[in-house]
Every structure is written in C-alpha cells, then in structure tokens.
Amino acid sequence: MISCAIEKALQSDLFFKVIVSTDSCAIAEVAIQYGAEVPLLRPADISNDQAGLFPVIERALQAIKQENYEFACCILATSPLIEISYLSRGYDRIRSGDFLYVLSASKFPYTVQRRFKESGDDVGLEVLFPDKFDARSQDSDEYMHDAGQFYWSLTQTWLQQPLRFDKRARLISIASWRVQDIATMEDWRRAELIH
C-alpha cells in the first residue's frame, strides 16, 4: 500500500526528497525499493496507535535537516487513491497565500444532519440532529471532512504549531469517490474496486 503514495510523490516532481517514517524494517525495505529514503527508524514512543501526527513529522524533519526545505508535505500511506493533480494544487495553494496549512478534504457523501446511531437495546436508535432530521437532503448544509491524503505547510510551521481547522487553513477539495482511508480489509477491498 505504501508504494502508491511513494510513486505518486516521486512522479509529481514536487519534492526534492521523499522520506518514509516507520518503525518497521520490512516497510523500510519496501519504501527504499520504491525510491523513498528512510533516514531513521521511528522510536517506540511515537510508533503506537496513540502517537500523534506532529511528533512523527517533527522527528522526520529533524532527521533530514529540515532547515534546507521551505515546504514539507505529509502524505499518508493509508490513502492509495491519492492523485498528483491534487498534490500539485495543494502545493500551489500553500505557496500562494498566508496560510499555515493546506489539506485534502472531501464532502460527506450523505447529509450529516440525518445521522443516527444505535444506542443499545433499551434505547434503540438515537437521532443526533432531531431538529434537522426531516429536512430534504438537497436542503441540508454541505459539510467537509479531512480526506486524510496530504497536508502541506511551511517546514517551520510543522515544527511550531499543530494543524488547526481555522482561518489560517485551506483545503483542496477531493471528489468523494477518490477518498478511501484504509483501516480495515473492507476499506482495502473498496479501494481496489475504485482503483
């Protein structure tokens, strides 16, 4: 799966260096085979399910002497449907304005106002937005979600402040059918069907 992200990054001609941050020797070997560099293996304190994105990026940038690069982009390996055109638009956008971050985002495929959840046998179904549940889909507000493909920023910004979804962040809108995070085998099968 990681080869998809590496190949797109290399084919884009946007990067002086493509590196992979991992704690796995097997993944490091695959990364190197596909043309990326692995400057160091990730230490245990940022190699678990609770590790945040920013400590990982900070460690990776320190490993390559980050002061030599004005911009850095984090491409997530769990996004095999990433497209070069979106990466390029993200790079153009981060260079064109006074933004801290530019990230990939997509519209929710269904209206969020009609969400409900199963709350157990004694409660049944619980509507999360009862005052908006009966609205027609076409009359509902559109909302975006993080597509989990890439994040562009100035290198120094990565080291100084975490991503915030505020007025200093911008997005590159990705078609919802091009977005598939991989967390389960079902996600992987869906991505294979799309690809």
C-alpha atoms as one frame of an Amber mdcrd trajectory, in Angstrom:
protein
   0.000   0.000   0.000   2.784   2.455   0.821   4.166   2.106  -2.711   1.140
   4.025  -4.083   1.959   7.119  -2.032   5.686   6.909  -2.787   5.157   6.504
  -6.524   2.749   9.464  -6.717   5.102  11.673  -4.714   8.049  10.809  -6.966
   6.039  11.149 -10.191   4.770  14.580  -9.127   8.235  16.215  -9.349   7.188
  18.392  -6.401   9.711  17.032  -3.918  13.473  17.215  -3.524  13.288  14.240
  -1.189  10.659  11.616  -0.391  11.124  10.019   3.011   9.163   7.425   4.917
   8.758   7.403   8.674   8.262   3.887  10.037   9.300   1.634  12.881   9.221
  -1.437  10.631  12.303  -2.807   8.870  10.019  -4.572   6.357   8.215  -1.315
   5.468  11.553   0.491   5.290  12.790  -2.072   2.757   9.678  -1.627   0.617
   9.995   2.168   0.821  13.608   2.074  -0.329  12.740  -0.386  -3.108  10.191
   2.128  -4.448  12.613   5.065  -4.337  11.988   6.704  -0.960  14.549   7.253
   1.771  14.251   6.055   5.357  16.665   8.260   7.320  15.903   6.521  10.624
  13.501   4.049  12.136  10.833   5.631  14.288  11.356   5.155  18.055   8.810
   3.276  20.168   7.376   6.394  21.840   5.900   7.566  18.501   5.190   4.149
  16.993   1.943   3.145  18.631  -1.751   3.692  17.920  -1.823   6.726  20.202
   1.080   8.538  18.528   0.075  11.861  17.038   0.987  13.064  13.567   3.076
  16.033  14.689   5.727  14.242  16.757   6.229  11.860  13.818   6.632  14.706
  11.342   8.900  16.658  13.674  11.205  13.652  14.076  11.253  13.045  10.319
  12.094  16.682   9.558  14.865  16.700  12.141  16.329  13.583  10.530  16.711
  15.332   7.162  17.925  18.700   8.452  14.619  20.437   7.820  16.109  23.927
   7.565  17.051  23.186   3.943  13.445  22.897   2.811  10.910  25.716   2.720
   7.836  23.463   2.432   7.033  19.973   3.645   4.111  17.745   2.777   2.869
  14.813   4.816   1.336  12.150   2.577  -0.419   9.399   4.473   0.313   5.852
   3.361  -3.302   4.888   4.054  -4.527   6.884   1.048  -3.777   4.769  -2.028
  -6.132   6.806  -4.235  -4.060   9.993  -3.965  -3.702  11.901  -7.259  -0.797
  14.059  -8.425  -3.142  16.832  -9.576  -4.460  17.279  -6.027  -0.936  17.289
  -4.582   0.074  19.962  -7.106  -2.949  22.103  -6.330  -2.108  21.842  -2.636
   1.463  22.967  -3.279   0.307  25.899  -5.417  -2.154  26.946  -2.753   0.297
  26.839   0.170   2.748  28.962  -1.834   0.110  31.494  -2.913  -1.238  32.698
   0.408  -0.620  33.436   4.033  -1.887  30.031   5.168  -0.475  27.742   7.796
  -1.804  24.532   6.266  -3.438  23.241   3.115  -5.078  19.847   3.425  -7.077
  17.417   1.358 -10.786  17.393   2.161 -13.959  15.972   0.704 -17.697  16.439
   1.067 -19.509  13.963   3.222 -21.299  11.686   0.755 -24.508  11.917   2.784
 -26.016  14.724   4.795 -24.695  14.746   8.350 -27.938  16.219   9.687 -29.663
  12.861   9.132 -27.185  10.890  11.235 -28.349   8.489  13.883 -26.768   5.768
  15.936 -27.805   2.596  17.657 -27.748   3.307  21.380 -28.372  -0.134  22.793
 -31.350  -2.406  23.174 -33.120  -0.262  25.760 -32.792   2.978  23.749 -32.912
   1.825  20.132 -31.988   4.457  17.568 -30.903   7.936  18.583 -31.105  10.793
  16.074 -28.167  13.170  16.539 -29.800  16.264  14.990 -33.536  15.823  15.669
 -34.476  19.377  14.611 -32.937  18.814  11.141 -33.631  15.138  10.569 -36.740
  15.648   8.435 -35.085  18.128   6.049 -34.644  17.000   2.455 -31.067  16.064
   1.577 -30.856  18.762  -1.091 -31.872  21.382   1.500 -29.252  20.329   4.033
 -25.948  22.103   4.571 -22.880  20.553   2.988 -20.024  19.632   5.288 -16.467
  18.602   4.568 -14.196  16.086   6.242 -10.456  15.591   6.276  -9.693  13.274
   3.344  -6.571  12.017   5.099  -4.401  12.156   1.976  -1.971  15.044   2.419
  -1.093  18.130   4.455   1.112  20.931   3.066   2.803  23.553   5.220   5.942
  25.563   5.631   8.539  23.340   7.238   8.909  25.707  10.181   5.143  25.684
  10.753   5.210  21.898  11.117   7.741  22.349  13.902   5.952  25.200  15.662
   2.213  24.669  15.644  -0.217  21.825  15.119  -2.823  21.838  12.394  -5.896
  23.826  13.327  -9.100  23.992  11.363  -9.389  27.758  11.404  -8.971  30.836
   9.180  -5.284  30.034   8.526  -6.071  26.621   6.997  -7.296  25.976   3.465
  -8.419  22.897   1.637  -8.125  21.186  -1.692 -11.475  19.593  -2.424 -11.181
  15.968  -3.494 -14.015  14.140  -5.215 -15.597  11.852  -2.620 -15.178   8.796
  -4.824 -11.382   9.400  -4.765 -11.242   9.233  -0.967 -10.819   5.941   0.855
  -8.984   5.720   4.130  -7.614   2.242   4.760  -8.238   0.958   8.270  -9.921
  -2.401   7.607  -9.904  -5.129   4.955 -13.292  -3.847   3.774 -11.693  -0.420
   3.190  -8.924  -2.104   1.179 -11.413  -4.014  -0.982 -13.365  -0.809  -1.669
 -10.168   0.987  -2.676  -9.260  -1.861  -5.045 -12.679  -1.578  -6.700 -12.268
   2.181  -7.140  -8.681   1.990  -8.347
